[in-house]
Amino acid sequence: MILEGRTLANQIKAPLAKRAEAVYQKTGEPITLCAIGSTDDYGAYMYLKKEVAAAEKIGLKTHVHEVNNQTSAQEFVELVKKLSRQETPDAILIPRPLPPHLAATRYAQYLAPQKDVDGMSNVNMGNLFLCKTWAEIETLPGFVPCTALAVIKLLEFHHISLAGKEVAVVGRSSTVGRPLAHLLTCKNATVKICHRQTDLPRAVKDADIVCSAAGTPGLLNATWLKPGSTVIDISTNWHNNQLIGDANPSALDGRGINYSPVPGGVGPVTLAVLLENMVLSKERNL
């Protein structure tokens, strides 16, 4: 079974324009988004422009602050502090990767949690990891990393249960791998986090679900996986002028494995969750 994400994404996005308009009618001001994007990474910057265009489509006012390897660390941190401190914007988005010297500033500690729509601030991340149950996740005052939450929503949309399941998460980034592993644990799954030093064939052979966010084309060998398992392919890799994930779909089909496609799986749901968070950032302050 192909676990496509576009249908779910459209369901999430469907009411957002009306909700944004309701905010405007109540406050006289549109919901505002400010993004800080690095122009040094072409792919990430182009995806940011797509996110901004999607936000404008549902009625948000947007502005992009461009940074690059010539931007000073002090300038970058001051910008994050300024946007967090001011009444507007309502939402702040800082896509990664950033130039190494900017990433090293630990800017997330200065990011206002109520504006942090991708859940990367120290406060939002800390609150997430203090949760033990899904009920606690649902009552968090801030936000959860969008890609990690999109994976959970996609699995639930396709009626794939998590309680009691063995799940392998490939990749331990603070953006996806670690928060996803924690969300899965809060859904009562038993989770293994895999990284470069993991014996991957051994780690995934008994997994009911494999979530791969390694960013390595062809990393997941279908023969390692048990028939009937599920692969959530989170990675987006450019290879031979084609967007692909970490797994080979045709090989997965051959073993009867459920999988999310790249593109068209987790990606659309992530964007929809991000847009919903942008609207929530203002709704929560009304």
Phi, psi and omega in degrees: 000136177269124183265075183288151185249353187292323180297313178298316180302317180296324178295319180292319184283336189309315183271358192291322180297319178293322178294319178295321178294322178297322176296316180298318180295328183279325187252340185078005180229140176287156171294135184246139177239131169243129177245146175244110186237141178274126178277357179284336178252103187300314183298314181294322181291321178294324178291324176300317179299325176294318179297318180295317179298321179294322178295318179295327181295330179264007172105012179274150172267131188232156172210136179249124172264120182270135174233163177203191184288355175265350179286131181286152178300320181295317179299317181295312181297320179296325177294316178299316179297317182297312181295326180288326185280324185289158179296320172243147013281167175279328184229142177235134180231127179232089181293151174249156010277154172251161172307140187309321183288337175278320177299328182286353182285351184056044184299338184298336179289343181261357186274123181297122185298328182286345178256351188278080191288349176253012171063034184259351183293157179303319182294311181295319180292320179296316178298322179299312185283352172277346181283144178248331183237164178292328177300323177290322177301317185291341181256009178299141180282341183255223185228155178254144177311128192296318182294317179299315179293325179298323178298314179299314181297321181294317178298315181293323179300324180265015173060039174259111185287154182245332183301124177080359182276151174271121183235132173252125176253117182263110185116137184234031180292156176286344180282318186232298192305305184291314176296325178296316179302320181290318177300318179297320178296320178293342174267011176071026170273159173259120195244136172248129175260124183252145181214193187298332182267004181276140170284091191296315178304320180290322185291327186260353190295330180254006184287136173284327181223134174240123177251113186251120178227043183275334182074035182230105181304134178077007183298316184275116177270123184300332181289345176284338191265146179282142179303141179085359178282180183235135176243122172257107184267109187264339187286150172231109184239136173272121181216121182053046179059031180223142177273119181223168179259210180267351184237160178263110184303319183295324178291324177294318177304319183296340179249011177067036183262132173289141180206153173267132183281159172232115000278176173101005179251261182291325186307306180300325180290321177302314179297319180296318178296319179298316179297319178297321178296324178299318178292317179299327183302329177268319181303323182292343181259004181281000000 
